[in-house]
Amino acid sequence: MKGLLKFITCGSVDDGKSTLIGHILYDSKLLYTDQEKALELDSKVGSRGGKIDYSLLLDGLMAEREQGITIDVAYRYFTTDNRSFIVADTPGHEEYTRNMAVGASFADLAVILLDATQGVLVQTRRHARICALMGIKYFIFAVNKMDLAKYSEERFREIEKQIEALKAELDLENVYIVPVSATEGDNVTKASDNMAWYEGKPILSILEQVDIDENQEEGFYLPVQRVCRPNHQFRGFQGQIESGSIKVGDEITALPSMEKAHVKSIHVTDKDVQSAEKGQPVTIQLDREVDVSRGCVLSAGAGEKVTSSVEATLLWMDDDKLESGKNYFVKLGTRLVPGIVSKILYSIDVNTGEQKPADSLGKNEIAECEITFVDRVVADEFKDHKTLGELILIDRVTNMTSACGVVTEVKEDGQEAGKKADQLRAVIKGQRAATIPFDLADDNITRSFVEQVEKELTLGGRHTYLYAPKDDEPVGLVVRHLNRAGIIVLLVLNKDLKNKEEIKGSLAKYSKYSKYIKNWEEGEKGDVDSTVQTVRKITEYAEDVYGVASHI
C-alpha cells in the first residue's frame, strides 16, 4: 500500500470540483449508510431533477448550497484498498482565491478541473500558477463535462493543446490530462465506455498509483518550536525534523548565533533514542549551553542562510492594497518577526506571466517583493528548503493573514545590512528620520516653544527627541545615532553654543531635506501649529527618500 497522498481540487466556478470528489466517495463505497441515504434525500430537491447530486457531500455550508458554489475549503479523509487520502475541495470563485491558496499550501498534488465547453479560463491559469507557487509538482487536469461536449475527442484535443501551452509557460512537472464527466462518472473511478479513444487511466487510478517523489532536501535541520526546561539539569530543544537525520554525538550548528555543539541525547515522546529522521517530532539535548530560542534552527550541512532581507513571490490576500513601506509580522518557519515590504519589484500577470511595474498590489494579485526584517532570520530559497522558504504576512493591527508567499532569493548580509536596519526602524515608526534645528538666537524661538512643538508631534504619532547639546558633547555622533534609530531630532541650539554655525551648515550640506530646511530657516517659525505642520511634512514617509538616516 502506498503512503498518504494529500491533494486538492481547484478550477473555475462550477467546473465540478465538489461533484468529482463526491462521485469518488460514492463509487468507492466510502460513505456510511446514513450519509448515503441523506445524500439521496437531499438530491431529490436539488438541481439534477432527482438524480444524485454528488457535490452535496462536500458543500456543507447553507450558503454554498443556496448559491450552488463552494465557499469554504472542505477536507475529506478516505482510504481505498491501495492508498489513504486527504483531499481539500477548494472554492473556484475569484473572491475566494485566498481560501484556495490555503488548501494548496498543504498538498502534494492538484486536480485542476476545466469545463469542456469553455476550456482554459483566467481562473484556471490563476489556480495553476498558485499551485506551482506553493510547490506542488504533480498535476491532473480533468477536462470535465465531456457529456455536454458529446464526448468529442476533437474538443478534448483542442483543450489538451491549451493545457500543454500552460504547462510550458509555468514549467509544470508530472502532468496528467484526463477527459471526464463528474456527474455521470466517466473516467472518474473507472474507464469510460463513452470515450474509448482515451487510452489513459481514470482519475482514481492515477491518484492511487502516482509516486510522489519528494525532493530530498540537503542536510539536517530542525526549526525550534519550544525550549523545554523541566528542571535545572535538562534543557532541550523541541521541534519537527524537516530534513535529514540526526544521531547522538553528531555536531550541529545553532542558527542564527552560529554556535556549535554536539547532540547529547534525543527524545521521541518519553523515550530516549539514538537517532531520529525527517518527519519525527523530537527533543534534542546538546552537550553545552547555546543561544537558542523559539524560531532558531538546529542545522547540520543544510546550507541555510542567515539574513535580514529576502526576495519573495507573494500572493496578496487582503482587501486593503499592499503598498511599499507598510510593516507586518512575518511568519517564517517557527519565527515570527516584524518586517516590511520594502519594495514591490514587479507584479506578475496571471494570464501571461508578464512582469509589470507596480506601486501597489490588490487582492488575489501576485508580485515579486523585497522584504526586510527587523532582526536577522534563518531562511532559504523555497526550492531548496521548503519550510524555511515559505512565509506569511500578518497584519499587525487586525492580526489577519495578508499574504502568503515563497522565498526566491536570500540577500546576503554585508555592508548594506546596517542601512536596511536603519530603514526598517524608521519605516516601522511610519516616518522619515530627520534633524530639525531650532536656534534660540532667533527671536521667534524659545525652549518652551520647542517643547510645545514636540508635544504636538508626539500626540500626532511622531517619534521625536528634543536634544539640547552642551559645548563638550559630540553633537554629530549623537544626532546620527538618534536618526539611525528612526527618530526625529528637534535640535535646540543655545545662543552661546560653540560651533553652532558649523553644525547648522552640516545639516544643510548633508541632509536629503536641505530644500525643506532652507525654507524652514527663511520662513515663519513663531507659530506652533504651522511649525508642527512643516515638521510633519518634512518627516512624512516617502519611498524616494526611504530610510535616509544620517544628516550630519
C-alpha positions in Angstrom: 0.0 0.0 0.0 1.4 3.4 -1.0 1.7 6.2 1.5 -0.7 9.0 2.3 -1.5 11.4 -0.6 -2.6 14.9 0.1 -4.3 16.6 -2.8 -6.7 19.4 -3.7 -9.3 20.1 -6.3 -9.4 23.5 -7.9 -10.6 25.3 -11.0 -13.1 27.9 -12.1 -16.6 28.3 -10.7 -19.0 25.4 -11.5 -16.3 23.3 -13.1 -17.4 20.3 -11.0 -14.8 20.0 -8.2 -17.2 19.0 -5.4 -19.1 16.7 -7.7 -15.9 14.9 -8.7 -14.8 14.2 -5.2 -18.3 13.3 -4.2 -18.5 10.8 -7.0 -15.2 9.2 -5.9 -16.5 8.8 -2.4 -19.9 7.4 -3.6 -18.5 4.9 -6.2 -15.8 3.7 -3.8 -18.4 2.8 -1.2 -16.7 5.1 1.3 -19.9 6.5 2.8 -21.7 5.4 5.8 -25.3 4.1 5.2 -26.8 7.2 6.8 -24.6 9.5 4.7 -25.7 7.8 1.6 -29.4 8.0 2.5 -29.1 11.7 3.4 -27.4 12.4 0.1 -30.2 10.6 -1.8 -32.9 12.6 0.1 -31.1 16.0 -0.4 -30.7 15.3 -4.1 -34.4 14.9 -4.6 -34.8 18.7 -4.1 -31.6 19.6 -5.8 -30.8 20.8 -9.3 -30.4 17.5 -11.0 -34.1 16.5 -11.2 -33.9 13.9 -8.5 -30.6 12.4 -9.7 -27.8 12.2 -7.1 -26.0 15.5 -6.6 -22.6 14.4 -5.5 -21.4 17.9 -4.7 -23.7 17.9 -1.6 -21.2 15.6 0.1 -18.6 18.4 0.1 -20.7 21.6 0.1 -21.8 21.6 3.7 -22.5 25.3 4.3 -26.0 26.6 3.7 -24.7 29.5 1.7 -22.9 27.0 -0.5 -26.0 25.0 -1.2 -28.1 28.1 -1.8 -25.6 29.6 -4.3 -24.5 26.3 -5.8 -20.8 27.2 -5.3 -18.1 26.2 -2.9 -17.1 28.9 -0.5 -15.0 27.3 2.3 -12.3 24.7 2.0 -13.8 21.2 2.7 -11.4 18.5 3.9 -12.2 14.8 3.5 -10.3 11.8 4.7 -10.7 8.5 2.9 -9.0 5.2 2.2 -9.1 2.8 -0.7 -7.5 -0.7 -0.9 -4.4 0.9 -2.3 -3.9 4.2 -0.6 -5.0 6.7 2.1 -6.0 10.2 1.0 -6.7 13.7 2.4 -8.5 15.9 -0.1 -9.2 19.6 0.1 -12.1 20.8 -2.1 -11.4 24.4 -2.7 -13.6 27.3 -4.0 -13.4 28.3 -7.6 -14.8 31.9 -7.4 -12.1 34.6 -7.6 -13.4 36.2 -4.4 -12.3 33.1 -2.5 -8.9 32.7 -4.1 -7.2 33.1 -0.7 -9.2 30.1 0.5 -7.9 28.1 -2.4 -4.3 29.1 -1.6 -4.7 27.8 2.0 -5.7 24.4 0.6 -2.9 24.4 -1.9 -0.3 25.0 0.9 -0.6 21.5 2.3 -1.0 19.5 -0.9 1.3 17.2 -2.9 -0.9 17.0 -6.0 -3.5 19.3 -7.6 -6.6 18.1 -9.6 -7.5 21.1 -11.7 -10.9 20.9 -13.4 -11.8 22.6 -16.6 -15.2 22.9 -18.3 -15.0 21.1 -21.7 -17.4 23.7 -23.1 -15.1 26.6 -22.1 -11.5 25.4 -22.0 -8.7 27.1 -20.1 -10.0 30.2 -18.3 -8.4 33.0 -16.3 -9.2 31.3 -13.0 -7.7 28.1 -14.3 -4.4 29.9 -15.0 -4.5 31.6 -11.6 -5.0 28.4 -9.8 -2.3 26.6 -11.7 0.1 29.4 -11.0 -0.7 29.4 -7.3 -0.3 25.7 -7.1 3.1 26.0 -8.7 3.9 28.8 -6.3 3.1 26.6 -3.4 5.5 24.0 -4.6 3.0 21.4 -6.0 4.8 19.3 -8.6 2.0 16.8 -9.6 -1.0 17.9 -11.6 -4.1 16.2 -13.0 -6.0 18.4 -15.4 -9.5 16.9 -15.5 -11.4 18.1 -18.6 -14.9 17.8 -17.1 -18.4 17.9 -18.6 -17.4 15.9 -21.6 -21.0 14.7 -21.7 -22.1 18.2 -22.6 -19.4 18.2 -25.3 -20.9 14.9 -26.6 -17.7 13.1 -25.6 -15.9 14.7 -28.5 -12.3 13.7 -28.9 -11.7 16.7 -31.2 -12.8 19.1 -28.4 -10.7 17.3 -25.9 -7.6 17.6 -28.1 -8.2 21.4 -28.5 -8.2 21.8 -24.8 -5.3 19.5 -24.4 -3.2 21.8 -26.6 -4.2 24.8 -24.3 -3.1 22.8 -21.3 0.2 21.9 -22.9 0.9 25.6 -23.6 0.0 26.4 -19.9 2.3 23.6 -18.8 5.2 25.0 -20.8 4.5 28.6 -19.5 4.6 27.6 -15.9 7.2 24.8 -16.3 4.9 22.3 -14.6 6.1 18.8 -13.9 4.3 15.5 -13.9 1.1 16.5 -15.7 -1.8 14.1 -16.5 -4.7 15.2 -18.7 -8.0 13.2 -18.4 -11.4 13.7 -20.1 -14.1 13.1 -17.5 -17.8 13.6 -16.7 -18.1 14.0 -12.9 -21.9 13.8 -12.9 -22.0 10.6 -15.0 -18.9 9.0 -13.6 -16.9 8.8 -16.9 -13.2 8.2 -16.2 -13.6 9.1 -12.5 -13.3 5.8 -10.8 -13.4 3.5 -13.9 -12.7 3.8 -17.6 -15.5 5.3 -19.7 -17.2 3.3 -22.4 -18.2 6.7 -23.9 -14.6 7.7 -24.6 -13.0 4.6 -25.8 -10.5 6.8 -27.7 -8.9 7.8 -24.3 -6.2 5.3 -23.6 -5.1 6.6 -20.2 -6.1 5.8 -16.6 -9.2 7.1 -14.8 -8.6 9.7 -12.1 -8.8 7.4 -9.1 -6.3 5.0 -10.5 -3.8 7.9 -11.1 -4.3 9.1 -7.5 -3.7 5.5 -6.2 -0.6 4.8 -8.2 1.2 8.2 -8.6 4.6 8.1 -6.9 5.1 11.3 -5.1 8.9 11.6 -5.4 9.5 14.4 -2.8 12.7 16.3 -3.4 15.3 15.3 -0.9 16.4 18.4 0.9 20.1 18.8 1.7 21.3 18.1 5.2 19.6 18.1 8.6 17.6 20.9 10.0 15.1 21.4 12.8 13.2 24.7 13.3 12.9 25.1 17.1 9.3 25.4 18.3 9.9 25.3 22.1 12.7 25.2 24.6 11.9 22.5 27.2 13.3 23.1 30.7 11.5 20.7 33.2 14.4 21.1 35.7 17.7 22.8 36.2 19.6 19.8 34.9 17.8 19.5 31.5 17.5 21.9 28.6 16.1 20.5 25.4 15.0 22.0 22.0 11.7 20.7 20.6 10.5 20.7 17.0 9.9 18.5 14.0 12.8 17.4 11.8 12.2 18.8 8.4 15.1 17.2 6.5 17.7 14.6 7.0 18.5 12.6 10.1 20.4 13.1 13.4 22.1 10.8 15.9 23.7 11.1 19.3 27.2 12.5 19.0 26.6 14.5 15.8 27.8 18.1 15.6 25.1 20.7 14.9 25.1 24.5 14.4 22.6 26.7 16.1 21.4 29.5 13.8 21.5 32.4 13.7 24.0 32.5 16.6 26.4 30.2 14.6 27.3 28.4 17.8 28.4 24.7 17.5 27.6 21.8 19.9 27.2 18.1 19.9 24.0 16.1 20.4 23.9 14.7 23.9 20.6 12.9 23.8 17.5 12.6 21.6 14.0 12.0 22.9 10.9 10.9 21.0 7.9 11.4 23.3 9.1 10.0 26.6 11.7 7.6 25.2 15.4 8.0 24.7 16.6 7.1 21.2 19.9 7.0 19.4 18.7 8.6 16.2 15.8 10.3 14.5 14.9 11.3 11.0 12.7 13.5 8.8 9.1 13.9 10.0 9.7 12.9 13.6 8.9 15.4 16.4 11.9 15.3 18.8 13.5 16.9 21.8 17.3 17.4 21.4 19.6 18.0 24.3 23.1 19.4 23.5 26.4 19.0 25.4 26.8 22.7 26.0 24.8 25.8 26.5 24.0 27.7 23.3 21.9 30.7 22.4 18.7 29.1 21.1 15.1 30.1 21.5 11.8 29.6 19.5 12.4 30.5 15.9 16.1 29.4 15.8 17.2 26.5 13.7 19.4 23.5 14.5 21.3 22.6 11.4 23.9 20.2 10.1 25.0 20.6 6.5 21.7 22.0 5.3 23.2 25.2 3.9 20.6 27.6 5.2 21.4 31.3 5.3 21.2 34.0 8.0 19.9 37.2 6.6 17.9 40.4 7.2 16.4 40.7 3.7 14.8 38.4 1.1 13.0 38.5 -2.2 9.8 36.6 -2.3 6.9 35.9 -4.6 3.7 37.0 -2.8 0.0 36.2 -3.3 -1.8 39.2 -1.8 -5.0 38.1 0.1 -6.0 41.3 2.0 -8.9 43.5 1.0 -6.7 46.5 1.5 -3.9 47.1 -1.1 -0.3 46.4 -0.4 2.0 49.4 -0.7 5.7 49.7 -0.2 6.8 50.6 3.3 4.0 49.0 5.4 5.1 46.8 8.2 3.8 43.4 9.1 4.6 40.4 11.3 6.4 37.8 9.1 5.9 34.1 9.9 9.0 32.2 8.6 9.5 28.7 9.8 8.8 28.9 13.5 9.9 32.5 13.7 7.6 35.5 14.0 9.5 38.7 13.3 8.5 42.3 12.4 9.3 43.2 8.8 8.3 45.5 6.0 7.7 45.1 2.3 10.4 47.5 1.4 9.9 47.3 -2.3 7.4 45.9 -4.9 9.8 44.8 -7.7 7.1 43.9 -10.2 3.7 42.3 -10.4 3.0 39.1 -12.4 0.2 39.0 -14.9 -1.8 35.9 -14.0 -2.8 35.3 -17.7 0.5 35.7 -19.5 3.1 35.6 -16.8 4.3 39.0 -17.9 6.3 41.1 -15.4 4.8 44.6 -15.0 5.9 47.6 -12.9 3.7 48.1 -9.8 3.4 50.6 -7.0 0.7 48.6 -5.2 -0.9 45.2 -5.1 -4.6 44.3 -4.9 -6.4 41.2 -3.6 -5.5 38.0 -5.4 -2.7 39.6 -7.4 0.9 38.1 -7.4 4.1 40.1 -7.2 7.8 39.8 -6.6 8.7 41.9 -3.5 11.7 42.7 -1.3 11.0 42.0 2.4 13.3 43.4 5.1 13.3 42.1 8.7 13.9 44.0 11.9 16.2 41.2 13.0 18.4 38.5 11.4 16.4 35.3 10.5 17.2 31.9 9.1 15.9 31.5 5.6 16.5 29.7 2.3 15.1 29.6 -1.2 11.8 27.6 -1.3 13.2 25.3 -3.9 16.0 24.2 -1.6 14.3 24.1 1.8 10.5 24.3 1.8 9.9 25.1 5.5 12.5 27.9 5.6 11.3 29.2 2.2 7.6 29.7 2.8 6.2 32.7 4.7 3.1 34.6 5.5 2.5 38.3 6.3 0.2 39.1 9.2 -1.4 42.5 9.7 -0.1 44.0 12.9 -3.5 45.7 13.7 -6.1 43.2 12.6 -4.0 40.0 13.1 -5.3 38.8 9.7 -3.2 36.9 7.2 -2.5 39.5 4.5 -0.3 37.5 2.1 1.4 34.2 1.6 4.5 33.5 -0.5 7.8 31.8 -1.1 11.3 33.0 -0.9 13.0 33.2 -4.3 16.3 34.8 -3.2 18.1 35.3 0.1 20.0 38.6 0.3 23.5 38.3 1.8 24.1 40.4 4.8 27.1 42.8 4.2 27.6 46.5 4.5 24.0 47.0 3.4 22.6 45.2 6.3 23.1 48.1 8.7 21.4 50.5 6.2 18.5 48.2 5.9 18.1 48.0 9.6 18.1 51.8 9.7 15.5 52.0 7.0 13.3 49.4 8.8 13.4 51.2 12.1 12.3 54.5 10.6 9.5 52.9 8.4 8.1 50.9 11.3 7.7 54.2 13.1 5.9 55.4 10.0 8.2 58.4 9.4 11.4 59.7 7.9 14.2 60.2 10.3 15.3 63.9 10.3 17.0 66.5 12.3 15.3 69.9 12.6 17.4 72.8 14.1 15.9 75.4 16.4 18.3 78.3 17.1 17.4 80.1 20.3 19.2 83.2 19.0 16.1 83.6 16.8 13.6 86.0 18.4 10.7 83.7 17.5 12.2 80.6 19.1 12.2 79.7 22.8 12.7 76.5 24.7 9.1 76.3 25.7 8.1 76.8 22.1 10.1 73.8 21.0 8.7 71.7 23.9 5.2 72.6 22.7 6.1 71.6 19.2 7.4 68.2 20.5 4.3 67.7 22.5 2.0 68.2 19.4 4.2 66.0 17.2 4.1 63.2 19.8 0.4 63.4 20.2 0.2 63.2 16.4 2.1 59.9 16.3 5.6 61.1 15.5 8.6 59.6 17.4 10.6 62.6 18.5 13.5 63.6 20.8 14.3 67.1 22.0 18.1 67.4 22.1 19.8 70.5 23.6 23.6 69.8 23.4 26.3 71.3 25.5 29.6 72.6 24.3 31.5 69.4 25.1 29.1 67.0 23.5 29.8 65.2 20.2 26.6 66.6 18.6 27.2 64.9 15.2 27.6 61.5 16.7 24.6 61.7 19.0 22.3 63.0 16.2 23.5 60.4 13.8 22.7 57.6 16.2 19.2 59.0 17.0 18.4 59.3 13.3 19.6 55.8 12.7 17.1 54.7 15.3 14.4 56.3 13.1 13.8 59.2 15.5 13.0 62.8 14.6 15.5 65.0 16.4 14.4 68.5 17.5 17.9 70.1 17.9 17.8 73.0 20.2 20.9 75.3 19.7 21.6 77.6 22.6 22.6 81.2 21.9 26.1 80.8 23.3 26.7 77.3 21.8 30.2 76.9 20.2 30.5 75.7 16.6 26.7 76.4 16.2 27.1 77.6 12.6 29.3 74.6 11.7 26.5 72.2 13.0 23.8 74.1 11.0 26.0 74.0 7.9 26.4 70.3 8.2 22.7 69.8 8.4 22.1 71.8 5.2 25.0 70.1 3.4 24.3 66.5 4.1 20.6 66.3 4.6 18.3 65.0 1.9 15.8 67.5 3.2 18.0 70.6 2.5 15.3 72.3 0.4 12.9 71.9 3.4 15.4 73.1 5.9 16.2 76.2 3.7 12.5 77.1 3.6 12.4 76.4 7.3 15.3 78.7 8.1 13.7 81.5 5.9 10.1 81.1 7.0 7.9 81.9 9.9 8.7 79.9 13.0 6.8 81.6 15.7 3.5 79.7 15.3 3.3 76.3 16.9 0.6 74.9 14.5 2.4 75.9 11.3 5.7 74.6 12.7 4.2 71.3 13.5 2.7 71.0 10.0 6.1 71.9 8.5 7.9 69.3 10.5 5.3 66.7 9.7 5.7 67.4 6.0 9.5 67.1 6.3 9.2 63.8 8.1 6.4 62.2 6.2 7.4 58.7 4.8 8.1 58.5 1.1 9.8 55.8 -0.8 12.0 58.2 -2.9 14.0 59.1 0.2 13.4 55.9 2.0 15.4 55.3 5.0 17.7 58.4 4.8 19.1 58.5 8.3 22.4 60.4 8.7 22.2 64.1 8.3 25.5 65.2 9.9 
